[in-house]
Amino acid sequence: MGKVKITQIKSGIGYPKNQKATLRALGLRKMNASREVELNPQVEGMIRTVNHLLKVENAS
């Protein structure tokens, strides 16, 4: 489908456990950490769950 670059811009502190677990599952451990992931329906759902903590960009 394509790749996207996700960057954690806010901390997971103070958010529910499921959102913290979603950040971990996306491979984001620290603030300003970036990761390039293959976009598929599962990852889209994970991004949607924590979109208030992330910045999402297209990766060419």
C-alpha positions as CSV (number, residue, x, y, z in Angstrom):
1,M,0.0,0.0,0.0
2,G,2.8,2.4,0.9
3,K,4.9,3.6,3.7
4,V,4.4,6.3,6.3
5,K,6.7,7.9,8.7
6,I,5.3,8.2,12.2
7,T,6.8,10.4,14.9
8,Q,5.8,10.5,18.6
9,I,5.2,14.2,19.5
10,K,3.5,13.8,22.8
11,S,4.1,11.6,25.8
12,G,1.9,8.6,26.7
13,I,1.9,9.6,30.3
14,G,-1.6,10.2,31.6
15,Y,-3.3,8.2,28.8
16,P,-5.0,4.8,29.1
17,K,-2.9,1.6,29.1
18,N,-4.2,0.6,25.6
19,Q,-2.8,3.8,24.1
20,K,0.5,3.3,25.7
21,A,0.6,-0.3,24.5
22,T,-0.3,0.9,21.0
23,L,2.7,3.3,21.0
24,R,4.9,0.4,22.0
25,A,3.5,-1.9,19.3
26,L,4.2,0.8,16.7
27,G,7.8,0.8,17.9
28,L,7.8,4.2,19.5
29,R,9.6,4.2,22.9
30,K,10.6,7.8,23.4
31,M,9.6,11.3,22.6
32,N,10.5,12.4,19.0
33,A,11.2,8.8,18.0
34,S,10.4,8.2,14.4
35,R,9.6,5.0,12.6
36,E,8.8,4.1,9.0
37,V,6.1,1.5,8.7
38,E,4.2,-0.2,5.9
39,L,0.7,1.1,5.8
40,N,-2.0,-1.6,6.1
41,P,-5.4,-1.7,7.7
42,Q,-4.0,-2.9,11.1
43,V,-1.4,-0.1,11.2
44,E,-4.0,2.5,10.1
45,G,-6.2,1.5,13.1
46,M,-3.3,1.7,15.5
47,I,-2.4,5.2,14.1
48,R,-6.1,6.3,14.5
49,T,-6.1,5.1,18.1
50,V,-3.1,7.4,19.1
51,N,-3.3,10.1,16.4
52,H,-3.3,12.8,19.0
53,L,0.2,11.7,20.1
54,L,1.7,11.3,16.6
55,K,2.7,13.2,13.5
56,V,2.2,11.1,10.4
57,E,3.9,11.9,7.1
58,N,4.1,10.1,3.7
59,A,7.4,8.3,3.1
60,S,8.5,8.0,-0.5
